[in-house]
């Protein structure tokens, strides 16, 4: 499942290079993507909490991904811009 999720993210990144992509999914695929971005072993992904209607944001660039927020349920989306 993690390989499929990461592959889908890679395809979206290639199709929308330099853009912003919003994707909606169930909690476990989001946890798998966050675990991959953090370099956390997939066996530990259930330690990540993803609530319904929460926002998780990951920035992808030339280097390693940067996890901007996980399970956010409040605040402005403008606050998610990396500094």
C-alpha positions as CSV (number, residue, x, y, z in Angstrom):
1,X,0.0,0.0,0.0
2,X,2.8,2.4,0.8
3,X,4.5,1.7,-2.5
4,X,1.3,2.5,-4.4
5,X,0.8,5.7,-2.4
6,X,4.3,6.9,-2.9
7,X,4.1,6.0,-6.6
8,X,0.8,8.0,-6.9
9,X,2.4,11.0,-5.2
10,X,5.4,10.8,-7.5
11,X,3.1,10.7,-10.6
12,X,1.1,13.7,-9.3
13,X,4.3,15.6,-8.6
14,X,5.5,15.0,-12.1
15,X,2.2,16.0,-13.7
16,X,2.0,19.2,-11.6
17,X,5.6,20.2,-11.2
18,X,6.0,23.3,-9.2
19,X,2.3,23.3,-8.4
20,X,0.1,22.5,-5.4
21,X,-1.8,19.2,-5.4
22,X,-4.7,18.5,-3.0
23,X,-5.5,14.8,-2.5
24,X,-8.2,13.2,-0.4
25,X,-7.8,9.7,1.0
26,X,-8.5,7.4,3.9
27,X,-6.3,7.6,7.0
28,X,-4.0,4.6,6.4
29,X,-2.7,5.7,3.0
30,X,-2.1,9.2,4.4
31,X,-0.2,7.6,7.4
32,X,1.9,5.6,4.9
33,X,2.8,8.7,2.9
34,X,3.7,10.6,6.1
35,X,5.8,7.7,7.4
36,X,7.6,7.6,4.0
37,X,8.3,11.3,4.1
38,X,9.6,11.1,7.6
39,X,11.7,8.1,6.9
40,X,9.8,6.1,9.5
41,X,9.6,2.3,9.0
42,X,6.2,1.2,7.7
43,X,5.8,-1.1,10.7
44,X,5.4,2.1,12.8
45,X,2.9,4.0,10.7
46,X,0.0,3.2,13.0
47,X,1.6,5.5,15.5
48,X,0.6,8.5,13.3
49,X,-2.9,9.9,13.9
50,X,-5.0,11.1,11.0
51,X,-8.5,12.3,12.0
52,X,-11.5,12.7,9.6
53,X,-11.4,16.1,7.8
54,X,-7.9,16.8,9.0
55,X,-5.1,18.3,6.9
56,X,-1.7,16.8,6.4
57,X,0.7,18.7,4.2
58,X,4.0,17.5,2.8
59,X,6.3,19.7,0.7
60,X,8.3,18.0,-2.0
61,X,11.3,19.7,-3.7
62,X,14.7,18.8,-4.9
63,X,15.7,17.3,-1.5
64,X,14.0,15.2,1.0
65,X,10.3,15.8,1.6
66,X,9.3,18.2,4.4
67,X,6.3,17.4,6.6
68,X,4.6,20.7,7.2
69,X,1.7,19.5,9.3
70,X,0.0,16.3,10.3
71,X,-3.6,15.9,11.5
72,X,-4.3,19.6,11.5
73,X,-7.9,20.6,12.2
74,X,-7.7,24.3,12.7
75,X,-5.7,27.4,11.6
76,X,-5.2,29.0,8.3
77,X,-3.9,27.1,5.3
78,X,-1.6,30.1,4.6
79,X,0.4,29.0,7.7
80,X,1.5,25.8,5.9
81,X,3.9,27.6,3.7
82,X,7.5,26.5,4.5
83,X,9.6,29.3,6.0
